[in-house]
Amino acid sequence: MLQLNGIVGGKAPIKLSPGKSVDVQTIVIDVPNRKRLVLKSLNFLLSNDAFTFKVEALPSTGSFTVRGGSGDLQPNKVLFNNRTGDVVRIFLNISVINRARNTRTLDRNSCWLLKLARV
């Protein structure tokens, strides 16, 4: 089991125009052959209900997106399935998207906790 937490932080809130996104965290994870990277649970708190929280495994197409300013979810979502015959290094990227029709502010104390498994 892997656990990843984060906070926006910084010296000032982040202004997001309508439809724009900001990457708030990216880490590298190695996925062994014949293993899947699964998002088991997600707990997040964003400063505005207009924001969408997105977790994606790059360069694969696996992603999980949830609307609303907060949540405590158990998506059990496969983000990456390694069938290559070798270890694959993926980039786990977390971003926030403004779905409102006007500019919104992402506060510095917006935060998240992900639990992932390589099964």
N, C-alpha and C positions, 0 to 999 in steps of 0.2 A: 504494500500500500504506500502510495506517495501522498504527501500533503503539501499544498501550496497555498500560501496566504499572501495578501498584498494590500497596500493602501496607496491612494493616489499621491499623497504627500506634496512636497514642493513648497514654494514660498507664497503662491497665490492660486486661487481657483482657476480652472480651465474653462474658457468660454468656447462653446460649441455651437456653430451655426446650424440651421436646419439641414438635416440629412447628413451631416458630417460626423466623422468618427475620430477617436483618438486611441492609439495603442497605449495601454497602461502597464502591461507587463509581458515580457517574452522570456521563456526559458528553453533550454535544450533538454530533451529526454531521449535516451536510447531505448528502442523497443526490440527485444530479441526476436529471432526468427520464430514463427508460429505463435506469436503472442499478440494480444490486442491491448491497446491503450483505451481504458474505459473510464469515463467520468462517472464516478459512483455517487458523489453528492456535491452540492453547491450551496453555499450560504453567502449572500451578498447584500450590501446596503449601499445604494447610490443616493445622491442628494436630490433626485427629481424623478417622479414617476414617468416622465417622457423619455427617459433613457432606456436603451436596450443593452443588455450585457451579452457579450459574445465570446465564446471559447472556441478556438480552432487549432487543429493540428496541421501544420504546413510542412511540406508541400502537398499533403493529401487533401482531400475534399471534406474530411470529417469536421463537423462543427456542431455547436449547440448554442442556440440563441434563445434568450428569454426577455420578455418585456416587463416593464414595471420597475419601480425603484428599489424593491427588496424581494427576497425570497429565501426559502429554506427547502431545497428540492433534492430528490434522489432520482436523477434522470436515467442512470444506468445506460448511458449513451456511449457506443463504440465510436471513438474518435479516429482510431487508426488500427488496421488489421494487417500485420506483417506477414506476407506470404512470399517474400523475396528470396528466401534461402540464406539470408545474412542479417546481421543487426542493422537496423535503420535508425538514423538520428533524425528526429523531427523537432520542429520548433513549435512549442505550445504558446500561442499568442492569445492574449486577453485584451479586448477592446470594448469601448463604450460608444454607442451611436445615439445621436440626438434624433428622435422621431417626431419632435414637435415642429410646428410651422414657424417658430421664432427661436432666437438664440437662447440657450439655457446654460447654466453654470454648473460644472462638476466640481463639488467641494473637495478640498484636500483630504477630508476624513472619510471619503467614500472608500469602502473596503470589501474584501472577498476572502473566502476560504473554499478551496477545492480539495476533494479527496479523489485520487485517481488510483487505478490498479492496472498492472500489467499481468493479464491472465491468458 
